[in-house]
Amino acid sequence: MKKIVIVLVSLTFAINVWAQDSSIFDKFEDYDEVTTVVVTQQAFKMLQKVSSDSEEGKQFQELVSGLKDLKIFTTEDTKTADEMRNTFDKYLKNRKLSELMRIKDKDANVKIYVREGKDEDHVSEFLMIVDEMDIKLNKKGRGNAEVVIISLTGDIDLNNISKITTNMNIPAGEYLEKAEKR
C-alpha cells in the first residue's frame, strides 16, 4: 500500500510540474508590454484543410501538418525583457532540452533549443530566444532591449523550420535562415 501511495504522489507531482512548465510563458500574454501571437493546433488543422492547387500551398500544408502550437512573445520593455530572459532560463533548467545552436552577431544573441523527436531530423519542441540589444541610450541612460521568445511544439521537421517561420512571417525568422545557410 505504501508503494502505491508513493507512486501516485510521484505521478501527481510529475504531472503538476509538466503542466506548470508547459505554460510558463503564458503569463506574458497578460502583460501590456508584450506582444503575443498564439497559434493553436486547431488553427493548424484548419490551415491544412485550406485547399490549394499550387505547389506552394501544398508545401505549406505539409509543413504545418504536425504542429501543435506556436507561441511568440516579444517586448521592448527593459524590465519585462529581463523577466522574459529569467523565465526562459528557468524553463531550460526544468526541461530536458538540448542546445541546437547559438548565433551571436552585432545585432543580437540567438539561442535555439530542441527536444528530441521521432528521429534526428525531427523534434517535438523548438524553443528560441532572440535578445537584441540596442546600445543607444535612452533618456534614462539605459539601452533598449528587444526580446523575442518563440515556442513551437509538435512533430517538427528541422529541415523545414525556416520555411515555417518565413511562411508565417514570424519575428526573428531571419536568424533561422542565417543558421540554415551555415
C-alpha positions in Angstrom: 0.0 0.0 0.0 2.8 2.4 0.9 4.4 1.8 -2.5 1.1 2.6 -4.3 0.8 5.9 -2.4 4.3 6.9 -3.2 3.8 6.1 -6.9 0.6 8.1 -7.0 2.1 11.1 -5.2 5.1 11.0 -7.6 2.9 10.8 -10.7 0.7 13.7 -9.4 3.8 15.8 -8.8 5.3 15.0 -12.2 2.0 15.9 -13.9 1.8 19.2 -12.0 5.4 20.1 -12.8 4.8 19.3 -16.5 1.6 21.3 -16.6 3.3 24.3 -15.0 6.3 24.1 -17.3 4.2 23.9 -20.5 2.5 27.2 -19.7 5.4 29.1 -18.0 5.5 31.7 -20.8 1.7 32.1 -20.9 1.8 34.7 -18.1 3.3 37.1 -20.6 0.1 37.2 -22.5 -1.4 39.5 -19.8 1.5 42.0 -19.9 0.7 45.2 -21.8 4.4 45.5 -22.7 4.4 42.1 -24.5 3.1 41.4 -28.0 1.8 37.9 -28.2 0.9 35.6 -31.0 -0.6 32.2 -30.3 -1.5 29.7 -33.0 -3.3 26.6 -31.7 -3.4 23.1 -33.0 -7.0 23.7 -34.2 -5.7 26.6 -36.3 -3.0 24.5 -37.9 -5.6 21.8 -38.7 -7.8 24.5 -40.3 -4.8 25.7 -42.3 -4.2 22.1 -43.6 -7.8 21.9 -44.8 -7.5 25.1 -46.9 -7.4 23.7 -50.4 -4.8 24.9 -52.7 -3.8 23.6 -56.1 -0.5 25.5 -56.1 2.8 23.7 -55.2 3.5 26.4 -52.6 0.1 25.8 -50.9 0.7 22.0 -50.8 4.2 22.5 -49.3 2.7 24.8 -46.6 0.1 22.2 -45.7 2.8 19.6 -45.3 4.9 22.0 -43.2 2.1 22.6 -40.7 0.7 19.1 -40.6 2.4 18.0 -37.4 2.4 21.3 -35.5 0.6 21.5 -32.2 1.1 25.1 -31.1 3.1 28.2 -31.8 3.7 30.9 -29.2 5.6 34.1 -29.8 6.2 36.7 -27.1 8.1 39.9 -27.8 8.8 43.0 -25.8 11.0 46.2 -26.0 10.4 47.0 -22.3 13.7 46.5 -20.4 12.2 45.3 -17.2 9.9 42.8 -19.0 12.8 41.7 -21.2 14.8 40.8 -18.1 11.8 38.8 -16.7 11.4 37.0 -20.0 15.1 36.1 -20.1 14.9 34.8 -16.5 11.7 32.8 -17.3 13.4 31.3 -20.3 16.4 30.2 -18.2 14.2 28.7 -15.6 12.3 26.8 -18.2 15.6 25.4 -19.6 16.6 24.2 -16.1 13.3 22.3 -15.7 13.1 20.7 -19.1 15.3 18.3 -21.0 16.2 20.4 -24.0 19.4 20.2 -26.0 21.1 23.3 -27.4 20.8 23.2 -31.1 22.8 26.3 -31.8 23.8 29.8 -30.7 24.2 32.8 -33.0 25.9 36.0 -31.9 26.4 39.0 -34.1 26.5 42.7 -33.7 22.7 42.9 -33.6 21.5 40.1 -31.4 22.2 36.9 -29.4 20.1 34.0 -30.5 19.8 30.7 -28.7 17.9 27.7 -30.0 17.0 24.6 -28.0 15.1 21.5 -29.0 13.6 18.3 -27.5 14.3 15.1 -29.4 11.6 13.8 -31.8 11.0 10.6 -33.7 14.3 10.8 -35.5 17.3 13.0 -35.9 15.6 15.3 -38.3 12.5 15.8 -36.1 12.0 17.5 -32.8 8.9 17.6 -30.5 9.7 21.1 -29.1 11.6 24.0 -30.6 12.4 26.9 -28.3 14.3 30.1 -29.4 15.2 33.3 -27.7 16.4 36.3 -29.6 18.0 39.0 -27.5 18.5 42.2 -29.4 20.4 44.9 -27.6 20.4 48.5 -28.8 23.4 50.2 -27.4 22.0 53.7 -28.0 21.0 55.1 -24.6 17.5 56.4 -24.0 16.7 59.5 -21.8 17.1 57.4 -18.6 20.6 56.3 -19.6 19.7 52.7 -20.4 19.9 50.9 -23.6 16.8 49.5 -25.3 16.3 45.8 -25.4 14.0 43.7 -27.6 13.5 40.1 -26.5 11.6 37.5 -28.6 10.7 34.0 -27.4 9.4 31.5 -29.9 8.0 28.2 -28.7 6.9 25.6 -31.3 5.6 22.1 -30.4 4.5 19.1 -32.4 6.3 16.9 -34.9 8.7 19.5 -36.3 11.0 18.8 -39.3 14.2 20.7 -38.6 14.9 20.8 -42.3 11.8 23.0 -42.8 11.8 25.2 -39.7 13.0 28.3 -41.6 10.3 27.8 -44.2 7.7 27.7 -41.4 8.9 30.9 -39.9 9.1 32.6 -43.3 5.6 31.5 -44.5 4.1 32.5 -41.2 6.0 35.8 -41.1 7.4 35.0 -37.6 9.6 37.7 -36.0 13.3 36.8 -35.9 12.9 34.2 -38.6 15.8 35.7 -40.5 18.1 34.2 -37.8 16.9 30.8 -38.7 17.6 31.5 -42.4 21.1 32.6 -41.5 21.6 29.4 -39.4 20.3 27.2 -42.2 22.8 28.7 -44.6 25.7 28.0 -42.3 
